[in-house]
Each structure stands twice: as structure tokens, then as C-alpha cells.
Amino acid sequence: MHNFFNMALEEVRKALSQNQFASGGLVLMVIGGLVAWLRGIPMQLYRWVYSRLVLTVHIQSRDPAFDWLRVWILSKPESKRMRTLELSAREGDEGGGFTVSSGKHAEQRALLTPISGLYTLRFEGKLFMLEAERRRLEGVVAHYMGANSGYERSFTLQTAFWNRASLERLIAEAYRHTVRPQEPQLTLWRPEGQDWNLSQRRPPRPLESLVYGEGVLETVLEDARAFLADEQWYLEMGIPWRRGYLLHGPPGNGKSSLVAALAGALELNLCPINLSGPLMDDDKLSGLLQNLPNCSAVLLEDIDAVFEGRDKPEGQASKLSFNGLLNALDGVAAQEGCLVFLTTNHLEKLDPALIRPGRCDVHLLINNASSAQIAGMLRRFYPQIDQDLAHSLAARVPSYALSMARVQEFLVRHRGDLRGALQNWSELEGMGLEELLESVL
């Protein structure tokens, strides 16, 4: 067909060139343009037919689906033909890969990811084409992504358009294979630029393993559950569906552990953000909070180390402004449906505008160990201990003088050795005043 068009157009050109009127340069230019356009028809026709018959799906590495697919793809026999791969280490992650080391320490795993090439896959008897690509980021994008994240990775899946249902089932299988939703898991995410990447999954910490002051755990758990169940009510009332929590108190008493345990119990994604990092600024924080994974708990630790009042401490590397922080937390573009946790060791250093209702709706004091908490820790470490003895020992330690971390360190050192703990219990009594003074000063 292509040769036929060329021959016909050549005959027309010769005929017109013998006509004095048609031999003008303008007419010849028009004829030349027409010839060039007609020569492109076969390619245009091919592209038109291809776009109608082929279903193409692009998946970027910043999307959670990229992790589902790369783990699933590498579980298939076809992956053995892949020749250009990228290695990434994953400690204690069950999301695919192979074991590098195991034993007494945390399992270390490795994951190989195709980064270039064109491959064929079969699913449900249907043919799929997979193209893997990796490109280097430049300029401002590379700056925001950080020194260790200078590449953008992507997959492109193609199949016949009538295989759309199979494609959807392929993605669903990849999700089930990778995420294993039937197993309770705490899913941790890490910031990458203004987006999030899956970091690791691990078994959640049981709530019953936490020992806090009376009512602390029950209060925050009940409040969070009520908030997550009230989306429709917030919509009908015209109130932004957001909830903020301020956890304050001396260091070493489990503020961050409480957030992680709650995220696991409520099946939320845990998204910690380091506000002190040198690459953190207003735009990056706003982007991170807008791009949160669905059903997330955001953790902003040690907020007093970022701002004392509205000023930054000396030597603070972050470019984040105080107004930028306020706008990110409850501005017009702030994402709804998430829980935001701020922690601080020094409540008095925080500006009232940061911790007012609407930004921090619930304030919880996570204090040093009370006698009841120490007794509870004793019963957890030594189930055989007499309850009266546990309370008697706890009463000998000044209330709120020791951090829970200090008590736990002592009990870990004497784990399985109740006699040793009883013999050295005076160690906790003697250090009470000293640690109390340190926490105050």
C-alpha cells in the first residue's frame, strides 16, 4: 500500500509539472507537503490500531502498587530471565525477597528488582509484556529526594484490551501475595521527596504489653476509634475530618511506642516525619501530609527540638517555618481521615498556637513510672510473683522519679531471675532522687 501511494503521487507530480500554471513553486511546495503527509499515513494507522487494541498501565516506584508488583514478579519463573536487576536490603521484612542471614538476630533479607528490559509474563493463560525502566532524577526533584534516592523507577504492563479483567486480577493477586492482609501487621512508610515508600512490615506490638498510667491507653484508643468511625458525621457537620494528639512528658516513657502500638491495633499505616532534617521545608512537609497513604497515623517526634515557641533552636538545619508547620497541619490542603501525633519532652517550650484544639485536640501526659506501673511491669516480667509483693516493692520506689525505660532496663537485666531482682531492688530506690533531679533539670 505504501508503494502504491508513492507511485500515484509521483504520476500526479509529473503531470502537474508539465502544466505552466501548476509548475509554480507554491503549487510544488503544496504537492510536496501532501506527499510527506500521505507517506505518514501507514504509521498513523498503525498507532491508531495499536492504541485501540493494547491496554497499557504505568506504575511509578512512588506508588505502593510498585512494591506489590516487584515482589510478585520476582516470585514467577519468568523472573529467572531478567538480566538487569537492583539489589535492596530489607531487615525483618516478609514482603518477598530471599534470606541473606537468620538465626538469633533479626532476619536480613534482600530483594532484587528489574530496572531495565522488556519481558513477557503469563497470567491465567494471557500474555503480558513488562517493561522496567530506571531514570536519574535531576535538579530540584533530585534535591528533594535526597542523596540516596536519585532514581525514579517504573514498570509498564501491556496486554490486549480484552484482557482487562485478567489484569485487574493480576494486580489483586500481587497485593495478596505481598501484603498478606490475613496476618496482623504494622506497616511502616518512609518519606521520599514529597511522597512515601513502603519501608517494612512487622508484627504489631500487643496493646496488653504496654503499661501506662491509669486511663492513658484507654483514653487515646477509645478516642481514635470513635474518630475513625465518624467520617459521615464530620461530613454532615462540615467539620474537617482530622484529629491531633499531643503526647508530652519526660523522655523514656514510651510516647513513640504508644503511637506504634495504636497504629498496629487500629490497622493504620505508620508514617514518621523528621522535621529537623536539612531537606525539610514548608513545601516538602505540605506535600508529605497531602500524599499520605490512606488510613495513616503521622508521627512528629520531639517537636520542641524544632521550635521553641516560634523560633528555631540554634544550629537547627531544617528550613521549615513555624507558619509552614501550622498550615500543613490544618490548612485547606491538609489531608483528612488521618491521626497526627506530636510528641514533646518540654510542653512549656511549645507555642500555644501549635497545640490549640484543631491541631492538637487531645493532650496526654505520659509521665514517669507510678507505683501502679512499676507493679504492672513486675507482674509482666514475673507472672509468678505475688500481687501483694509486687505492690510492696513498687511502693518502695518514689512515684514519678524513674522513667519507664529505667525500670524496664533493670527488669530486662534480671529477666527470668526474680531472686536477683529482689536482691538488687534497692538499686531502683537509691537512684530515684538522682533521676528525678535529672529529669527536672
HELIX and SHEET records of a PDB file:
HELIX    1   1 HIS A    2  SER A   17  1                                  16    
HELIX    2   2 GLY A   25  ARG A   39  1                                  15    
HELIX    3   3 ILE A   41  LEU A   53  1                                  13    
HELIX    4   4 PRO A   64  ILE A   73  1                                  10    
HELIX    5   5 PRO A   77  ARG A   81  5                                   5    
HELIX    6   6 GLY A  139  MET A  145  1                                   7    
HELIX    7   7 PHE A  161  ASN A  163  5                                   3    
HELIX    8   8 ARG A  164  VAL A  179  1                                  16    
HELIX    9   9 LEU A  207  SER A  209  5                                   3    
HELIX   10  10 VAL A  216  LEU A  228  1                                  13    
HELIX   11  11 GLU A  231  MET A  237  1                                   7    
HELIX   12  12 LYS A  255  ALA A  265  1                                  11    
HELIX   13  13 ASP A  282  GLN A  290  1                                   9    
HELIX   14  14 ILE A  303  ALA A  305  5                                   3    
HELIX   15  15 PHE A  322  ASP A  330  1                                   9    
HELIX   16  16 LEU A  347  LYS A  349  5                                   3    
HELIX   17  17 SER A  371  PHE A  381  1                                  11    
HELIX   18  18 GLN A  387  ALA A  395  1                                   9    
HELIX   19  19 MET A  404  ARG A  413  1                                  10    
HELIX   20  20 LEU A  418  GLN A  423  1                                   6    
HELIX   21  21 SER A  426  GLY A  430  1                                   5    
HELIX   22  22 GLY A  432  VAL A  440  1                                   9    
SHEET    1   A 4 VAL A  54  GLN A  60  0                                        
SHEET    2   A 4 TYR A 151  ALA A 160 -1                                        
SHEET    3   A 4 LYS A 126  ARG A 136 -1                                        
SHEET    4   A 4 GLY A 117  PHE A 123 -1                                        
SHEET    1   B 3 LEU A  85  GLU A  91  0                                        
SHEET    2   B 3 GLN A 108  PRO A 114 -1                                        
SHEET    3   B 3 PHE A  98  SER A 101 -1                                        
SHEET    1   C 7 ASP A 195  ARG A 202  0                                        
SHEET    2   C 7 LEU A 186  GLU A 192 -1                                        
SHEET    3   C 7 ASN A 269  ILE A 273  1                                        
SHEET    4   C 7 SER A 296  LEU A 300  1                                        
SHEET    5   C 7 LEU A 339  THR A 344  1                                        
SHEET    6   C 7 ARG A 243  HIS A 248  1                                        
SHEET    7   C 7 VAL A 362  LEU A 365  1                                        
END                                                                             
